[in-house]
Structure formats: structure tokens, C-alpha cells
Amino acid sequence: CRQWTYTGTRHGKLVAMPYWSIPDSAFDDPDEMTVWARRAYEAGRRAGK
């Protein structure tokens, strides 16, 4: 997993976003993708959105 980041335009510093990517291996493994999809779904439910 990797946290999403970008380089800020104002000071050129790396800014970390509160979002994470899934592991590359999940793209090729339906079972692993299901685990990550369920985690994302449950996180959304907990956030109440």
C-alpha cells in the first residue's frame, strides 16, 4: 500500500493525503481485491458517508 502524495505548488514540499492505494498484487488476485474492497466499504460506513 502507498499513501497518496503530491508536491505542493506553494513550497514544493511533499503533501500526504488521507488516501491509500491497494497493493499491486490485489489487481491480479480477485480474492485479495475482495478483502480490500470490503475494507474500503466498511471504512466508508464507519465514516457515516
mmCIF entry with sequence, helices, sheets and N, C-alpha, C, O atoms, coordinates in Angstrom:
data_MODEL
# 
_entry.id   MODEL 
# 
_entity.id                         1 
_entity.type                       polymer 
_entity.pdbx_number_of_molecules   1 
# 
_entity_poly.entity_id                      1 
_entity_poly.type                           'polypeptide(L)' 
_entity_poly.nstd_linkage                   no 
_entity_poly.nstd_monomer                   no 
_entity_poly.pdbx_seq_one_letter_code       CRQWTYTGTRHGKLVAMPYWSIPDSAFDDPDEMTVWARRAYEAGRRAGK 
_entity_poly.pdbx_seq_one_letter_code_can   CRQWTYTGTRHGKLVAMPYWSIPDSAFDDPDEMTVWARRAYEAGRRAGK 
_entity_poly.pdbx_strand_id                 A 
# 
loop_
_entity_poly_seq.entity_id 
_entity_poly_seq.num 
_entity_poly_seq.mon_id 
_entity_poly_seq.hetero 
1 1  CYS n 
1 2  ARG n 
1 3  GLN n 
1 4  TRP n 
1 5  THR n 
1 6  TYR n 
1 7  THR n 
1 8  GLY n 
1 9  THR n 
1 10 ARG n 
1 11 HIS n 
1 12 GLY n 
1 13 LYS n 
1 14 LEU n 
1 15 VAL n 
1 16 ALA n 
1 17 MET n 
1 18 PRO n 
1 19 TYR n 
1 20 TRP n 
1 21 SER n 
1 22 ILE n 
1 23 PRO n 
1 24 ASP n 
1 25 SER n 
1 26 ALA n 
1 27 PHE n 
1 28 ASP n 
1 29 ASP n 
1 30 PRO n 
1 31 ASP n 
1 32 GLU n 
1 33 MET n 
1 34 THR n 
1 35 VAL n 
1 36 TRP n 
1 37 ALA n 
1 38 ARG n 
1 39 ARG n 
1 40 ALA n 
1 41 TYR n 
1 42 GLU n 
1 43 ALA n 
1 44 GLY n 
1 45 ARG n 
1 46 ARG n 
1 47 ALA n 
1 48 GLY n 
1 49 LYS n 
# 
_struct_asym.id          A 
_struct_asym.entity_id   1 
# 
loop_
_struct_conf.conf_type_id 
_struct_conf.id 
_struct_conf.pdbx_PDB_helix_id 
_struct_conf.beg_label_comp_id 
_struct_conf.beg_label_asym_id 
_struct_conf.beg_label_seq_id 
_struct_conf.pdbx_beg_PDB_ins_code 
_struct_conf.end_label_comp_id 
_struct_conf.end_label_asym_id 
_struct_conf.end_label_seq_id 
_struct_conf.pdbx_end_PDB_ins_code 
_struct_conf.beg_auth_comp_id 
_struct_conf.beg_auth_asym_id 
_struct_conf.beg_auth_seq_id 
_struct_conf.end_auth_comp_id 
_struct_conf.end_auth_asym_id 
_struct_conf.end_auth_seq_id 
_struct_conf.pdbx_PDB_helix_class 
_struct_conf.details 
_struct_conf.pdbx_PDB_helix_length 
HELX_P HELX_P1 AA1 ASP A 24 ? PHE A 27 ? ASP A 24 PHE A 27 5 ? 4  
HELX_P HELX_P2 AA2 PRO A 30 ? ALA A 47 ? PRO A 30 ALA A 47 1 ? 18 
# 
_struct_conf_type.id          HELX_P 
_struct_conf_type.criteria    ? 
_struct_conf_type.reference   ? 
# 
_struct_sheet.id               AA1 
_struct_sheet.type             ? 
_struct_sheet.number_strands   2 
_struct_sheet.details          ? 
# 
_struct_sheet_order.sheet_id     AA1 
_struct_sheet_order.range_id_1   1 
_struct_sheet_order.range_id_2   2 
_struct_sheet_order.offset       ? 
_struct_sheet_order.sense        anti-parallel 
# 
loop_
_struct_sheet_range.sheet_id 
_struct_sheet_range.id 
_struct_sheet_range.beg_label_comp_id 
_struct_sheet_range.beg_label_asym_id 
_struct_sheet_range.beg_label_seq_id 
_struct_sheet_range.pdbx_beg_PDB_ins_code 
_struct_sheet_range.end_label_comp_id 
_struct_sheet_range.end_label_asym_id 
_struct_sheet_range.end_label_seq_id 
_struct_sheet_range.pdbx_end_PDB_ins_code 
_struct_sheet_range.beg_auth_comp_id 
_struct_sheet_range.beg_auth_asym_id 
_struct_sheet_range.beg_auth_seq_id 
_struct_sheet_range.end_auth_comp_id 
_struct_sheet_range.end_auth_asym_id 
_struct_sheet_range.end_auth_seq_id 
AA1 1 GLN A 3  ? THR A 7  ? GLN A 3  THR A 7  
AA1 2 LEU A 14 ? TRP A 20 ? LEU A 14 TRP A 20 
# 
loop_
_atom_site.group_PDB 
_atom_site.id 
_atom_site.type_symbol 
_atom_site.label_atom_id 
_atom_site.label_alt_id 
_atom_site.label_comp_id 
_atom_site.label_asym_id 
_atom_site.label_entity_id 
_atom_site.label_seq_id 
_atom_site.pdbx_PDB_ins_code 
_atom_site.Cartn_x 
_atom_site.Cartn_y 
_atom_site.Cartn_z 
_atom_site.occupancy 
_atom_site.B_iso_or_equiv 
_atom_site.pdbx_formal_charge 
_atom_site.auth_seq_id 
_atom_site.auth_comp_id 
_atom_site.auth_asym_id 
_atom_site.auth_atom_id 
_atom_site.pdbx_PDB_model_num 
ATOM 1   N N  . CYS A 1 1  ? 0.850   -1.184  0.000   1.00 0.00 ? 1  CYS A N  1 
ATOM 2   C CA . CYS A 1 1  ? 0.000   0.000   0.000   1.00 0.00 ? 1  CYS A CA 1 
ATOM 3   C C  . CYS A 1 1  ? 0.891   1.241   0.000   1.00 0.00 ? 1  CYS A C  1 
ATOM 4   O O  . CYS A 1 1  ? 1.985   1.256   0.565   1.00 0.00 ? 1  CYS A O  1 
ATOM 5   N N  . ARG A 1 2  ? 0.387   2.256   -0.643  1.00 0.00 ? 2  ARG A N  1 
ATOM 6   C CA . ARG A 1 2  ? 1.106   3.534   -0.658  1.00 0.00 ? 2  ARG A CA 1 
ATOM 7   C C  . ARG A 1 2  ? 0.112   4.650   -0.358  1.00 0.00 ? 2  ARG A C  1 
ATOM 8   O O  . ARG A 1 2  ? -1.013  4.656   -0.859  1.00 0.00 ? 2  ARG A O  1 
ATOM 9   N N  . GLN A 1 3  ? 0.551   5.585   0.462   1.00 0.00 ? 3  GLN A N  1 
ATOM 10  C CA . GLN A 1 3  ? -0.275  6.759   0.722   1.00 0.00 ? 3  GLN A CA 1 
ATOM 11  C C  . GLN A 1 3  ? -0.165  7.709   -0.460  1.00 0.00 ? 3  GLN A C  1 
ATOM 12  O O  . GLN A 1 3  ? 0.915   7.899   -1.021  1.00 0.00 ? 3  GLN A O  1 
ATOM 13  N N  . TRP A 1 4  ? -1.296  8.304   -0.833  1.00 0.00 ? 4  TRP A N  1 
ATOM 14  C CA . TRP A 1 4  ? -1.286  9.252   -1.953  1.00 0.00 ? 4  TRP A CA 1 
ATOM 15  C C  . TRP A 1 4  ? -0.583  10.524  -1.520  1.00 0.00 ? 4  TRP A C  1 
ATOM 16  O O  . TRP A 1 4  ? -0.856  11.057  -0.445  1.00 0.00 ? 4  TRP A O  1 
ATOM 17  N N  . THR A 1 5  ? 0.316   11.007  -2.351  1.00 0.00 ? 5  THR A N  1 
ATOM 18  C CA . THR A 1 5  ? 1.040   12.243  -2.076  1.00 0.00 ? 5  THR A CA 1 
ATOM 19  C C  . THR A 1 5  ? 1.131   13.077  -3.348  1.00 0.00 ? 5  THR A C  1 
ATOM 20  O O  . THR A 1 5  ? 0.957   12.576  -4.460  1.00 0.00 ? 5  THR A O  1 
ATOM 21  N N  . TYR A 1 6  ? 1.403   14.340  -3.154  1.00 0.00 ? 6  TYR A N  1 
ATOM 22  C CA . TYR A 1 6  ? 1.674   15.224  -4.286  1.00 0.00 ? 6  TYR A CA 1 
ATOM 23  C C  . TYR A 1 6  ? 2.641   16.295  -3.827  1.00 0.00 ? 6  TYR A C  1 
ATOM 24  O O  . TYR A 1 6  ? 2.797   16.532  -2.629  1.00 0.00 ? 6  TYR A O  1 
ATOM 25  N N  . THR A 1 7  ? 3.288   16.938  -4.778  1.00 0.00 ? 7  THR A N  1 
ATOM 26  C CA . THR A 1 7  ? 4.213   18.017  -4.466  1.00 0.00 ? 7  THR A CA 1 
ATOM 27  C C  . THR A 1 7  ? 3.438   19.323  -4.479  1.00 0.00 ? 7  THR A C  1 
ATOM 28  O O  . THR A 1 7  ? 2.857   19.698  -5.497  1.00 0.00 ? 7  THR A O  1 
ATOM 29  N N  . GLY A 1 8  ? 3.430   20.009  -3.352  1.00 0.00 ? 8  GLY A N  1 
ATOM 30  C CA . GLY A 1 8  ? 2.711   21.271  -3.246  1.00 0.00 ? 8  GLY A CA 1 
ATOM 31  C C  . GLY A 1 8  ? 3.321   22.346  -4.130  1.00 0.00 ? 8  GLY A C  1 
ATOM 32  O O  . GLY A 1 8  ? 4.539   22.410  -4.294  1.00 0.00 ? 8  GLY A O  1 
ATOM 33  N N  . THR A 1 9  ? 2.474   23.184  -4.693  1.00 0.00 ? 9  THR A N  1 
ATOM 34  C CA . THR A 1 9  ? 2.959   24.225  -5.601  1.00 0.00 ? 9  THR A CA 1 
ATOM 35  C C  . THR A 1 9  ? 3.513   25.431  -4.852  1.00 0.00 ? 9  THR A C  1 
ATOM 36  O O  . THR A 1 9  ? 4.363   26.148  -5.380  1.00 0.00 ? 9  THR A O  1 
ATOM 37  N N  . ARG A 1 10 ? 3.052   25.656  -3.658  1.00 0.00 ? 10 ARG A N  1 
ATOM 38  C CA . ARG A 1 10 ? 3.478   26.843  -2.919  1.00 0.00 ? 10 ARG A CA 1 
ATOM 39  C C  . ARG A 1 10 ? 4.914   26.731  -2.415  1.00 0.00 ? 10 ARG A C  1 
ATOM 40  O O  . ARG A 1 10 ? 5.720   27.640  -2.617  1.00 0.00 ? 10 ARG A O  1 
ATOM 41  N N  . HIS A 1 11 ? 5.234   25.612  -1.759  1.00 0.00 ? 11 HIS A N  1 
ATOM 42  C CA . HIS A 1 11 ? 6.570   25.461  -1.171  1.00 0.00 ? 11 HIS A CA 1 
ATOM 43  C C  . HIS A 1 11 ? 7.347   24.282  -1.753  1.00 0.00 ? 11 HIS A C  1 
ATOM 44  O O  . HIS A 1 11 ? 8.494   24.050  -1.373  1.00 0.00 ? 11 HIS A O  1 
ATOM 45  N N  . GLY A 1 12 ? 6.738   23.547  -2.659  1.00 0.00 ? 12 GLY A N  1 
ATOM 46  C CA . GLY A 1 12 ? 7.417   22.410  -3.269  1.00 0.00 ? 12 GLY A CA 1 
ATOM 47  C C  . GLY A 1 12 ? 7.610   21.221  -2.344  1.00 0.00 ? 12 GLY A C  1 
ATOM 48  O O  . GLY A 1 12 ? 8.404   20.326  -2.636  1.00 0.00 ? 12 GLY A O  1 
ATOM 49  N N  . LYS A 1 13 ? 6.884   21.204  -1.220  1.00 0.00 ? 13 LYS A N  1 
ATOM 50  C CA . LYS A 1 13 ? 7.008   20.101  -0.268  1.00 0.00 ? 13 LYS A CA 1 
ATOM 51  C C  . LYS A 1 13 ? 6.010   19.002  -0.602  1.00 0.00 ? 13 LYS A C  1 
ATOM 52  O O  . LYS A 1 13 ? 4.948   19.249  -1.175  1.00 0.00 ? 13 LYS A O  1 
ATOM 53  N N  . LEU A 1 14 ? 6.380   17.781  -0.227  1.00 0.00 ? 14 LEU A N  1 
ATOM 54  C CA . LEU A 1 14 ? 5.517   16.634  -0.430  1.00 0.00 ? 14 LEU A CA 1 
ATOM 55  C C  . LEU A 1 14 ? 4.359   16.700  0.566   1.00 0.00 ? 14 LEU A C  1 
ATOM 56  O O  . LEU A 1 14 ? 4.576   16.858  1.767   1.00 0.00 ? 14 LEU A O  1 
ATOM 57  N N  . VAL A 1 15 ? 3.135   16.580  0.063   1.00 0.00 ? 15 VAL A N  1 
ATOM 58  C CA . VAL A 1 15 ? 1.935   16.647  0.890   1.00 0.00 ? 15 VAL A CA 1 
ATOM 59  C C  . VAL A 1 15 ? 1.276   15.269  0.873   1.00 0.00 ? 15 VAL A C  1 
ATOM 60  O O  . VAL A 1 15 ? 0.985   14.731  -0.195  1.00 0.00 ? 15 VAL A O  1 
ATOM 61  N N  . ALA A 1 16 ? 1.043   14.701  2.051   1.00 0.00 ? 16 ALA A N  1 
ATOM 62  C CA . ALA A 1 16 ? 0.408   13.386  2.163   1.00 0.00 ? 16 ALA A CA 1 
ATOM 63  C C  . ALA A 1 16 ? -1.101  13.553  2.309   1.00 0.00 ? 16 ALA A C  1 
ATOM 64  O O  . ALA A 1 16 ? -1.577  14.341  3.127   1.00 0.00 ? 16 ALA A O  1 
ATOM 65  N N  . MET A 1 17 ? -1.832  12.808  1.512   1.00 0.00 ? 17 MET A N  1 
ATOM 66  C CA . MET A 1 17 ? -3.290  12.826  1.557   1.00 0.00 ? 17 MET A CA 1 
ATOM 67  C C  . MET A 1 17 ? -3.773  11.669  2.440   1.00 0.00 ? 17 MET A C  1 
ATOM 68  O O  . MET A 1 17 ? -3.029  10.713  2.658   1.00 0.00 ? 17 MET A O  1 
ATOM 69  N N  . PRO A 1 18 ? -4.999  11.743  2.947   1.00 0.00 ? 18 PRO A N  1 
ATOM 70  C CA . PRO A 1 18 ? -5.509  10.664  3.803   1.00 0.00 ? 18 PRO A CA 1 
ATOM 71  C C  . PRO A 1 18 ? -6.085  9.498   2.996   1.00 0.00 ? 18 PRO A C  1 
ATOM 72  O O  . PRO A 1 18 ? -7.069  8.884   3.408   1.00 0.00 ? 18 PRO A O  1 
ATOM 73  N N  . TYR A 1 19 ? -5.482  9.197   1.866   1.00 0.00 ? 19 TYR A N  1 
ATOM 74  C CA . TYR A 1 19 ? -5.950  8.120   0.996   1.00 0.00 ? 19 TYR A CA 1 
ATOM 75  C C  . TYR A 1 19 ? -4.813  7.136   0.757   1.00 0.00 ? 19 TYR A C  1 
ATOM 76  O O  . TYR A 1 19 ? -3.642  7.514   0.731   1.00 0.00 ? 19 TYR A O  1 
ATOM 77  N N  . TRP A 1 20 ? -5.167  5.890   0.584   1.00 0.00 ? 20 TRP A N  1 
ATOM 78  C CA . TRP A 1 20 ? -4.175  4.846   0.372   1.00 0.00 ? 20 TRP A CA 1 
ATOM 79  C C  . TRP A 1 20 ? -4.540  4.024   -0.852  1.00 0.00 ? 20 TRP A C  1 
ATOM 80  O O  . TRP A 1 20 ? -5.721  3.810   -1.128  1.00 0.00 ? 20 TRP A O  1 
ATOM 81  N N  . SER A 1 21 ? -3.540  3.564   -1.584  1.00 0.00 ? 21 SER A N  1 
ATOM 82  C CA . SER A 1 21 ? -3.766  2.677   -2.723  1.00 0.00 ? 21 SER A CA 1 
ATOM 83  C C  . SER A 1 21 ? -3.772  1.232   -2.229  1.00 0.00 ? 21 SER A C  1 
ATOM 84  O O  . SER A 1 21 ? -3.277  0.930   -1.144  1.00 0.00 ? 21 SER A O  1 
ATOM 85  N N  . ILE A 1 22 ? -4.335  0.359   -3.037  1.00 0.00 ? 22 ILE A N  1 
ATOM 86  C CA . ILE A 1 22 ? -4.279  -1.061  -2.705  1.00 0.00 ? 22 ILE A CA 1 
ATOM 87  C C  . ILE A 1 22 ? -2.944  -1.613  -3.188  1.00 0.00 ? 22 ILE A C  1 
ATOM 88  O O  . ILE A 1 22 ? -2.290  -1.002  -4.033  1.00 0.00 ? 22 ILE A O  1 
ATOM 89  N N  . PRO A 1 23 ? -2.535  -2.760  -2.659  1.00 0.00 ? 23 PRO A N  1 
ATOM 90  C CA . PRO A 1 23 ? -1.296  -3.371  -3.145  1.00 0.00 ? 23 PRO A CA 1 
ATOM 91  C C  . PRO A 1 23 ? -1.439  -3.773  -4.617  1.00 0.00 ? 23 PRO A C  1 
ATOM 92  O O  . PRO A 1 23 ? -2.526  -4.149  -5.054  1.00 0.00 ? 23 PRO A O  1 
ATOM 93  N N  . ASP A 1 24 ? -0.371  -3.696  -5.360  1.00 0.00 ? 24 ASP A N  1 
ATOM 94  C CA . ASP A 1 24 ? -0.393  -4.078  -6.773  1.00 0.00 ? 24 ASP A CA 1 
ATOM 95  C C  . ASP A 1 24 ? -0.877  -5.513  -6.969  1.00 0.00 ? 24 ASP A C  1 
ATOM 96  O O  . ASP A 1 24 ? -1.539  -5.821  -7.960  1.00 0.00 ? 24 ASP A O  1 
ATOM 97  N N  . SER A 1 25 ? -0.548  -6.381  -6.026  1.00 0.00 ? 25 SER A N  1 
ATOM 98  C CA . SER A 1 25 ? -0.935  -7.791  -6.154  1.00 0.00 ? 25 SER A CA 1 
ATOM 99  C C  . SER A 1 25 ? -2.449  -7.980  -6.142  1.00 0.00 ? 25 SER A C  1 
ATOM 100 O O  . SER A 1 25 ? -2.945  -8.976  -6.669  1.00 0.00 ? 25 SER A O  1 
ATOM 101 N N  . ALA A 1 26 ? -3.191  -7.047  -5.553  1.00 0.00 ? 26 ALA A N  1 
ATOM 102 C CA . ALA A 1 26 ? -4.652  -7.170  -5.491  1.00 0.00 ? 26 ALA A CA 1 
ATOM 103 C C  . ALA A 1 26 ? -5.296  -7.022  -6.863  1.00 0.00 ? 26 ALA A C  1 
ATOM 104 O O  . ALA A 1 26 ? -6.408  -7.506  -7.074  1.00 0.00 ? 26 ALA A O  1 
ATOM 105 N N  . PHE A 1 27 ? -4.625  -6.366  -7.793  1.00 0.00 ? 27 PHE A N  1 
ATOM 106 C CA . PHE A 1 27 ? -5.182  -6.210  -9.136  1.00 0.00 ? 27 PHE A CA 1 
ATOM 107 C C  . PHE A 1 27 ? -5.252  -7.541  -9.881  1.00 0.00 ? 27 PHE A C  1 
ATOM 108 O O  . PHE A 1 27 ? -6.086  -7.711  -10.771 1.00 0.00 ? 27 PHE A O  1 
ATOM 109 N N  . ASP A 1 28 ? -4.389  -8.476  -9.526  1.00 0.00 ? 28 ASP A N  1 
ATOM 110 C CA . ASP A 1 28 ? -4.333  -9.771  -10.202 1.00 0.00 ? 28 ASP A CA 1 
ATOM 111 C C  . ASP A 1 28 ? -4.971  -10.904 -9.406  1.00 0.00 ? 28 ASP A C  1 
ATOM 112 O O  . ASP A 1 28 ? -5.032  -12.035 -9.888  1.00 0.00 ? 28 ASP A O  1 
ATOM 113 N N  . ASP A 1 29 ? -5.443  -10.622 -8.206  1.00 0.00 ? 29 ASP A N  1 
ATOM 114 C CA . ASP A 1 29 ? -5.987  -11.666 -7.343  1.00 0.00 ? 29 ASP A CA 1 
ATOM 115 C C  . ASP A 1 29 ? -7.384  -11.258 -6.875  1.00 0.00 ? 29 ASP A C  1 
ATOM 116 O O  . ASP A 1 29 ? -7.509  -10.405 -5.995  1.00 0.00 ? 29 ASP A O  1 
ATOM 117 N N  . PRO A 1 30 ? -8.433  -11.848 -7.442  1.00 0.00 ? 30 PRO A N  1 
ATOM 118 C CA . PRO A 1 30 ? -9.802  -11.462 -7.074  1.00 0.00 ? 30 PRO A CA 1 
ATOM 119 C C  . PRO A 1 30 ? -10.103 -11.620 -5.585  1.00 0.00 ? 30 PRO A C  1 
ATOM 120 O O  . PRO A 1 30 ? -10.846 -10.819 -5.017  1.00 0.00 ? 30 PRO A O  1 
ATOM 121 N N  . ASP A 1 31 ? -9.533  -12.644 -4.948  1.00 0.00 ? 31 ASP A N  1 
ATOM 122 C CA . ASP A 1 31 ? -9.778  -12.838 -3.519  1.00 0.00 ? 31 ASP A CA 1 
ATOM 123 C C  . ASP A 1 31 ? -9.161  -11.713 -2.697  1.00 0.00 ? 31 ASP A C  1 
ATOM 124 O O  . ASP A 1 31 ? -9.781  -11.205 -1.763  1.00 0.00 ? 31 ASP A O  1 
ATOM 125 N N  . GLU A 1 32 ? -7.945  -11.330 -3.046  1.00 0.00 ? 32 GLU A N  1 
ATOM 126 C CA . GLU A 1 32 ? -7.286  -10.232 -2.332  1.00 0.00 ? 32 GLU A CA 1 
ATOM 127 C C  . GLU A 1 32 ? -8.019  -8.911  -2.590  1.00 0.00 ? 32 GLU A C  1 
ATOM 128 O O  . GLU A 1 32 ? -8.165  -8.093  -1.682  1.00 0.00 ? 32 GLU A O  1 
ATOM 129 N N  . MET A 1 33 ? -8.477  -8.706  -3.820  1.00 0.00 ? 33 MET A N  1 
ATOM 130 C CA . MET A 1 33 ? -9.226  -7.490  -4.143  1.00 0.00 ? 33 MET A CA 1 
ATOM 131 C C  . MET A 1 33 ? -10.518 -7.423  -3.331  1.00 0.00 ? 33 MET A C  1 
ATOM 132 O O  . MET A 1 33 ? -10.924 -6.348  -2.891  1.00 0.00 ? 33 MET A O  1 
ATOM 133 N N  . THR A 1 34 ? -11.158 -8.568  -3.135  1.00 0.00 ? 34 THR A N  1 
ATOM 134 C CA . THR A 1 34 ? -12.386 -8.613  -2.341  1.00 0.00 ? 34 THR A CA 1 
ATOM 135 C C  . THR A 1 34 ? -12.122 -8.165  -0.912  1.00 0.00 ? 34 THR A C  1 
ATOM 136 O O  . THR A 1 34 ? -12.919 -7.428  -0.333  1.00 0.00 ? 34 THR A O  1 
ATOM 137 N N  . VAL A 1 35 ? -11.016 -8.604  -0.348  1.00 0.00 ? 35 VAL A N  1 
ATOM 138 C CA . VAL A 1 35 ? -10.654 -8.190  1.016   1.00 0.00 ? 35 VAL A CA 1 
ATOM 139 C C  . VAL A 1 35 ? -10.510 -6.672  1.082   1.00 0.00 ? 35 VAL A C  1 
ATOM 140 O O  . VAL A 1 35 ? -11.040 -6.038  1.994   1.00 0.00 ? 35 VAL A O  1 
ATOM 141 N N  . TRP A 1 36 ? -9.793  -6.086  0.119   1.00 0.00 ? 36 TRP A N  1 
ATOM 142 C CA . TRP A 1 36 ? -9.572  -4.639  0.125   1.00 0.00 ? 36 TRP A CA 1 
ATOM 143 C C  . TRP A 1 36 ? -10.859 -3.873  -0.146  1.00 0.00 ? 36 TRP A C  1 
ATOM 144 O O  . TRP A 1 36 ? -11.079 -2.811  0.437   1.00 0.00 ? 36 TRP A O  1 
ATOM 145 N N  . ALA A 1 37 ? -11.703 -4.391  -1.012  1.00 0.00 ? 37 ALA A N  1 
ATOM 146 C CA . ALA A 1 37 ? -12.980 -3.729  -1.293  1.00 0.00 ? 37 ALA A CA 1 
ATOM 147 C C  . ALA A 1 37 ? -13.866 -3.723  -0.055  1.00 0.00 ? 37 ALA A C  1 
ATOM 148 O O  . ALA A 1 37 ? -14.530 -2.727  0.230   1.00 0.00 ? 37 ALA A O  1 
ATOM 149 N N  . ARG A 1 38 ? -13.880 -4.816  0.671   1.00 0.00 ? 38 ARG A N  1 
ATOM 150 C CA . ARG A 1 38 ? -14.672 -4.870  1.912   1.00 0.00 ? 38 ARG A CA 1 
ATOM 151 C C  . ARG A 1 38 ? -14.130 -3.890  2.950   1.00 0.00 ? 38 ARG A C  1 
ATOM 152 O O  . ARG A 1 38 ? -14.899 -3.225  3.644   1.00 0.00 ? 38 ARG A O  1 
ATOM 153 N N  . ARG A 1 39 ? -12.816 -3.806  3.052   1.00 0.00 ? 39 ARG A N  1 
ATOM 154 C CA . ARG A 1 39 ? -12.221 -2.847  3.997   1.00 0.00 ? 39 ARG A CA 1 
ATOM 155 C C  . ARG A 1 39 ? -12.619 -1.417  3.642   1.00 0.00 ? 39 ARG A C  1 
ATOM 156 O O  . ARG A 1 39 ? -12.955 -0.623  4.520   1.00 0.00 ? 39 ARG A O  1 
ATOM 157 N N  . ALA A 1 40 ? -12.579 -1.100  2.366   1.00 0.00 ? 40 ALA A N  1 
ATOM 158 C CA . ALA A 1 40 ? -12.948 0.248   1.923   1.00 0.00 ? 40 ALA A CA 1 
ATOM 159 C C  . ALA A 1 40 ? -14.419 0.523   2.192   1.00 0.00 ? 40 ALA A C  1 
ATOM 160 O O  . ALA A 1 40 ? -14.781 1.604   2.657   1.00 0.00 ? 40 ALA A O  1 
ATOM 161 N N  . TYR A 1 41 ? -15.259 -0.448  1.901   1.00 0.00 ? 41 TYR A N  1 
ATOM 162 C CA . TYR A 1 41 ? -16.695 -0.304  2.133   1.00 0.00 ? 41 TYR A CA 1 
ATOM 163 C C  . TYR A 1 41 ? -16.979 -0.069  3.616   1.00 0.00 ? 41 TYR A C  1 
ATOM 164 O O  . TYR A 1 41 ? -17.738 0.832   3.973   1.00 0.00 ? 41 TYR A O  1 
ATOM 165 N N  . GLU A 1 42 ? -16.371 -0.879  4.471   1.00 0.00 ? 42 GLU A N  1 
ATOM 166 C CA . GLU A 1 42 ? -16.590 -0.738  5.917   1.00 0.00 ? 42 GLU A CA 1 
ATOM 167 C C  . GLU A 1 42 ? -16.053 0.594   6.438   1.00 0.00 ? 42 GLU A C  1 
ATOM 168 O O  . GLU A 1 42 ? -16.666 1.200   7.316   1.00 0.00 ? 42 GLU A O  1 
ATOM 169 N N  . ALA A 1 43 ? -14.935 1.051   5.920   1.00 0.00 ? 43 ALA A N  1 
ATOM 170 C CA . ALA A 1 43 ? -14.399 2.355   6.339   1.00 0.00 ? 43 ALA A CA 1 
ATOM 171 C C  . ALA A 1 43 ? -15.376 3.460   5.971   1.00 0.00 ? 43 ALA A C  1 
ATOM 172 O O  . ALA A 1 43 ? -15.581 4.390   6.751   1.00 0.00 ? 43 ALA A O  1 
ATOM 173 N N  . GLY A 1 44 ? -15.975 3.369   4.800   1.00 0.00 ? 44 GLY A N  1 
ATOM 174 C CA . GLY A 1 44 ? -16.975 4.353   4.390   1.00 0.00 ? 44 GLY A CA 1 
ATOM 175 C C  . GLY A 1 44 ? -18.196 4.327   5.283   1.00 0.00 ? 44 GLY A C  1 
ATOM 176 O O  . GLY A 1 44 ? -18.742 5.374   5.630   1.00 0.00 ? 44 GLY A O  1 
ATOM 177 N N  . ARG A 1 45 ? -18.623 3.145   5.652   1.00 0.00 ? 45 ARG A N  1 
ATOM 178 C CA . ARG A 1 45 ? -19.784 3.029   6.557   1.00 0.00 ? 45 ARG A CA 1 
ATOM 179 C C  . ARG A 1 45 ? -19.472 3.635   7.922   1.00 0.00 ? 45 ARG A C  1 
ATOM 180 O O  . ARG A 1 45 ? -20.305 4.329   8.505   1.00 0.00 ? 45 ARG A O  1 
ATOM 181 N N  . ARG A 1 46 ? -18.266 3.369   8.430   1.00 0.00 ? 46 ARG A N  1 
ATOM 182 C CA . ARG A 1 46 ? -17.889 3.928   9.738   1.00 0.00 ? 46 ARG A CA 1 
ATOM 183 C C  . ARG A 1 46 ? -17.833 5.449   9.700   1.00 0.00 ? 46 ARG A C  1 
ATOM 184 O O  . ARG A 1 46 ? -18.131 6.115   10.691  1.00 0.00 ? 46 ARG A O  1 
ATOM 185 N N  . ALA A 1 47 ? -17.454 5.986   8.560   1.00 0.00 ? 47 ALA A N  1 
ATOM 186 C CA . ALA A 1 47 ? -17.358 7.444   8.421   1.00 0.00 ? 47 ALA A CA 1 
ATOM 187 C C  . ALA A 1 47 ? -18.740 8.081   8.318   1.00 0.00 ? 47 ALA A C  1 
ATOM 188 O O  . ALA A 1 47 ? -18.878 9.296   8.459   1.00 0.00 ? 47 ALA A O  1 
ATOM 189 N N  . GLY A 1 48 ? -19.757 7.267   8.073   1.00 0.00 ? 48 GLY A N  1 
ATOM 190 C CA . GLY A 1 48 ? -21.119 7.790   8.011   1.00 0.00 ? 48 GLY A CA 1 
ATOM 191 C C  . GLY A 1 48 ? -21.425 8.543   6.734   1.00 0.00 ? 48 GLY A C  1 
ATOM 192 O O  . GLY A 1 48 ? -22.297 9.412   6.716   1.00 0.00 ? 48 GLY A O  1 
ATOM 193 N N  . LYS A 1 49 ? -20.722 8.221   5.675   1.00 0.00 ? 49 LYS A N  1 
ATOM 194 C CA . LYS A 1 49 ? -20.947 8.926   4.410   1.00 0.00 ? 49 LYS A CA 1 
ATOM 195 C C  . LYS A 1 49 ? -21.386 7.965   3.346   1.00 0.00 ? 49 LYS A C  1 
ATOM 196 O O  . LYS A 1 49 ? -21.625 8.371   2.208   1.00 0.00 ? 49 LYS A O  1 
# 
